[in-house]
Amino acid sequence: MDKNNHQPSLEMFQAVIDALPFCIFWKDKNSVGLGCNQALADVAGLNSPEDYIGKTDYDMPWTKEEADFFRECDQRVIKSNKAELNIIESQMQADGHVAWLETSKIPLIGSSGDVIGILGAFHDITERKKVEDANIANQKLETLATLSAGLAHDFNNILSMILGSSQLAAMKIDKGCDASEVLKYLDRIEKATERAAKLTGKFMSYSKQGDVTKSVFNNSEMIEDVISFIQPSIKSPLMHKTSDVNSLLYADINQLHQVLSNLIINASHASVNNEVIIVNVSYCNIELADHRNLTPGSYIAISVKDKGIGMSEECQKSIFKPYFTTKDDGNGLGLSSCLSIIENHNGCIEVASTLGVGSTFTIYLPTSTIDGQNAIHQGFSEEVIHGSANILYIEDDFNTQVAMLDMLQSIGYSVTAYTSQTAALEYINNNPDSFDLVLTDYILGAAESGGETILNGVYKVRPDCPVILITGYFERLKASAESESKFSYIVQKPVAIAQISQIINRFR
């Protein structure tokens, strides 16, 4: 340092930022590197900070998807002249491992007052993320335990309806009654089966473990799903209020299910007299940064309000801390996990509570800027389409196989069926031209990925043949199997005759 003018040299500046325990970088308006500290050079596999100059994120070891994300964030900061703080993101590093980072970026202002680039800093939170993920999984198990009682109650009601209706239909047939009398009971059985399928689907979806999977969906429909799913498990009645807010969210719907379920269950526990719990949805526009640390923009506010025992101000300050609990049998992970999930979605949670009056938890989530057209589920009509193809069908459960055989043969198809994976593969190899389409279950006996084995066997001898997967593990397989393998279609059990006829028709 020059003692006369007290201005630090470039060497001193570099030494200072190299000593900091996190990665620092700065870029120009085109996201081209201008400088960094040694920590960033290390994770990027560069020899020195000087090697970072002139490079973009696409020259770094990160994946293209990560580079796209980093660049988009840079440009938002530059164009808005507003900082983006505490961004949770992944990064492929030079040594080949994926790290989780907490990143902040601020605009760099030149002497003219204009934005000339960005300054960013991040630190590794991989270990913290592992703990948070474990806490989220533990909290989910607690919530599932609460929901299971209501689920069992619902299923018993459905089974009672099916049993009663089938017995009454049999009695009508024995008495020689008109077909319309019998059809009335068969229609009830069909509706009960559809209800059971939806209930199973929700439970399987909620139980799903694994990576965050974001999609575009309507917030109101998601909330209605949560309310209908959780109401049988709690005593307090639920009321959904909305101000015609049907904005789209881009988020992991299963994680948001988990957060809302947790808040509603907590509200129910706090409601001594089983008072009504109100779930309210509203739209808000945040124009300036405030205490919530939210990026300015459009948000959906989802609040859960109870008239329970309330909380003291001291309790409110600690309510989101890990292992803090007000329950005798609680582990203090529920609200901590909820906060982690919402913050990972660039949102926040607020609590307002008064002792003896009640509490309101409000979630703020950014609305989606992604076109939701492709996110709308395309259903099936009630039309049954007849055909005449030869179908190979593999299903290890005999009763399920018989039901599907009856359906397919009744609409004109010739079906060869197997319950054994080994026998089916032998038939495929010996008779490669004897079938036009293959239907297979995923788990075949002891083979947990038997469907993929069948798929591979078919493609060795008939790469042009459509292979349709019929499974009860739809949520686990839809994302990976359909995109990464060659399954022509994946369909969730149970399957209605109209649905399977329309699916087969797509490939004929």
C-alpha positions, 0 to 999 in steps of 0.5 A: 500500500502507498502510505502517501495516498493510502490507496490499496494496490491491486495486489493487496485487493486480490490478497484481501478477496483471496482470504475471504472464505467464499467465492467472489466474482464480477462480470460485465453486462454481457456476463463475461468474467472480469475477475474473481478470487482464488476460491472461485478459480479453485472450484472452476479448475482454473490455475489462477483468478487471471484465467477467469477474465474473458470467460463466461459460465459456458466456459466453466465446468458447470452444466449447460442448464446451470450456465443458462440459469446463472446467465438468466439471473445475471441479466435480471439483476443488470436489467432491473438494477436490483439485487437477488440474494440468497439464491439456492442453486446447484453447481457442477464443479471441476472435481466432478461433484455437484455442490449446493450453493447459496448465491447473492448477486448485486448490480455494479454501478459505474461512475456515470451511475449506470449498471456496468455489470454484476458482483456475485458471491456464493458459499457451499451449503451442501452439508446444510442441504443434506441436513435440511433434506433429511429433516424434510423427509422426517417431517413428511413421515410424521405427516403421513402418519397423521394422514393414514388414519383418514386414508384408511377411513376413506378406503373403508367407505369405498370398499363398503360401497363396492361390496354393497353394490356388487352384492345388490347387482348379483341379487338383481341378476338372480331375480332376473331384473331389468338391465337398467337396475343392474347398471345402476349398481355397476355405475356406483362401483365404477365411480367408487373405483375412480375415487379410490384411484384418485386417493391412491394417486394423491397418497403415492404422489405425496409419499414420493421421495427424491429430487425436486421436480418442478412443473407449472400448475394452477394454485387453486386446484393444488389447494383444493387437492390438499384440502380434500386429501387432508380433511378426513384426517382432522376434526376442524372443518376447512374453508377455502377462500379465494379472490378469483386467483388462478395464477400459475406456480412453477414449483415442486407440487409435492413439496407444496402439498407437504408444506400446506398439509403441515400448516393445516395439521398444526392449525388443527392441533392448535384449535381446541374447539375444532374451530373452522380453519380458513385457507385463503389465497390472494394475489399481491405485487411486491414493488420494493425490497422489504423485510421479507427479502423477496425479489420485487414481482408478482406473488401468490399469498396462501394463508392458513388461519386458525382460532386456536391458542395462539403464540407469544411473541417470544415463541414466534421468534423461534418457531422456524428454528430446527428442533424448537417445538411446543408439542410434548411429542414433537421433534421441531422439524415441521416448520423448519422444513416448511421454511426450507422448502419455501425459501428454495422456491424463492418465497417466504413464510410469515406468522402473525399470532396473538395468545388466546386468539389464534395464528395465521401463517402466510406463504408467499410464492412467485407466480410463474412466467412460464407458459402453462399450456403444456402443463394442463393434463389432457384427459380421456373421453368416455368413447371406447375405440375398437381395434383388431391388432395383436397385443402381447400383454405381461402382468404378474397378477392373475386377477388384474390380467384376467380383467384386462384380457376381458376388456381388450378382447371385448373391443376386438383385440387378439391378446397373448398374455403372460404372468412370467417375465421369463416366459414372455421374453422367450415368446418375444425372441421366438415370435418377434413378428406375432405382435403389433403392440406390447402392454407390460407391468413394471414390477413382474414378480421378484423383478422390480424393473421387469417392465424395463427388461421386457422393453429391452427384449422387445427393442432388440428384435422389434425396435419399431414396436410400441411398448406401453407401461401400465403401472401403479408407480406412475409418479416414480416412473413418469419423469424418468422412464418416459423421457430417458427410455423408449416406453411409448406411453406410461399409464397409471393403474387402474385403467378404464376400458375407454382409456386403454382403448384410446391409448392403444389407438394412438399407436395403431 
